[in-house]
Amino acid sequence: MIRNWLFPAIDSTIIADQFAVKPTGSTTCALTFFMHHVTRLLEDNSYVRCLLIDFSKAFDVVDHGILVSKLSRLNIPPCILQWISCFLTGRTQQVKYATKLSAFQPINTGVVQGSGLGPTLYIVMESDLKTISKN
């Protein structure tokens, strides 16, 4: 699904700075890339300002309607778009505390973490966020 339909439809410049979804990517690669650029900037500057943002909960707040809208703008077959839409909708969750179970509640936002599709869908979701400066 990802290799055959989604990746070919996503503009390569969008995933150029991504590390999680590439076969050769990892947290180590991301940190090495970051340190390389900081070190390079320190060669000509006395300091470097870095803004670090924790996106750990970002997967939980992905709006399904916006995501499906962005997916529909990609060059993917309608059946793949429909499959992804079905994958996202109709999900529920339940909480267990000690021996008590809550009632099932619908999940209206977020992408399924731990699925192979999750990181790629998140990239599509944030694909319109652009870097203002190369530095």
N, C-alpha and C positions, 0 to 999 in steps of 0.2 A: 504494500500500500504506500508506504513512505517513499521507498526507493523508486518505484515505478511511476507513481502519480503525483505525489506532493512535491518532492524535491525538484523534479524537472519543471514544475509549474511556478516555483518560487524563484524570484529574481536572485541571482547569485550574490549581488551586492548586499542583499538583506542578511544573508547568513555568513558573510565574510568575517564578521567579528564574533561569531558564535563558536563555542567550543564543545558544548554538551552533546550536540547532535551529529558531530562528525566522527567517523571511525577513529581518527587520530586525535580527537579532542579529549580533554580531561581538565580537571581543576588545575593540575600541575601545568598544563600547557597555557591555561589562562593566566596563571600567576607569572609564568616565565615571560609571556607576552607583555603583561603589565610592567614587570620589573625592567624589561628591556627598554620600554618607552620612557619610563621614569629616569633610568640611568642615562639614556640618550639626551633627555631634556636637561639633566643636571650638568652635562658637559658645557652648556652655554648659559645656564641660569643658576642663581645662587639657591633657589628653592623651587619646588614644584607643588602646586596645590592639587589635591586629589579629592574628588567627591565620590564616595562609595555609598551605594544604596543597596539595602537588603531586600531582595525580591523573593524571599523564601515563601511568602504567602501569596505571591502574584498568581500562581496557578489556581488558587481558591476563588479568585474574584473575576475570572474570565466570563464575560457575558456571552451566553450561547447565541443570542440573536445577532450581536455584533460580529462574533466569530464566523458564523455561517454566512453573513453578508460579505465579509472579507474573503472567505473561501469561494464564494460564488463569482468573485472577480478574477479568480485564478483560472487558468486554462486546464480544468480537470473535467472529466466526463460527469454528466448529471447523476449517474448512478453512484459514483464515488462520493459526490457531495451529499446525496441522500443517505448513503451508508454512514457517513460521519455524523450527519445530523441525527440519525437514529441512535448512533453510539452515544451521543451526548444527552439525549432526552430520555425521559421516563425512568431516570435513576432515582433511587431512594437510599436513605441511610438510617441506621438505628444505632443508638448508644447503649452500651452495657456498662453498668456500674454495680460492682459486686455481683449480686444475683438478679438485679432488676434490669429489665429491658424497656427502653422507651418505645413509643409508637414510631413506625416508619414515617420519615419526613421526606418530601421531595427535594432533590438537589437541582436548583435552578441555575447555578453558576459553577464555574470551575471546570477544569479538565482532569480526567482520571490520572492521578499520579501513579507511577509505576507501570503505566502502559507505554508501549513504544510510540504511540501516537501523541501522547501528552506534550512532550517538549516541542515537537514539530507544530502542533496546533498553537502552542504559546508563541512560537516564532511568528506564525501568521498573524496572531492577535496583535503583537507589538511591532509588526513590520512597518507601520507608518510613522513610528518614532524615528526621527533622523538626528544624526549628530550635527551639532551646530558648528563645531570647529574640529579640525583634524587633530588639534592638540588637546 
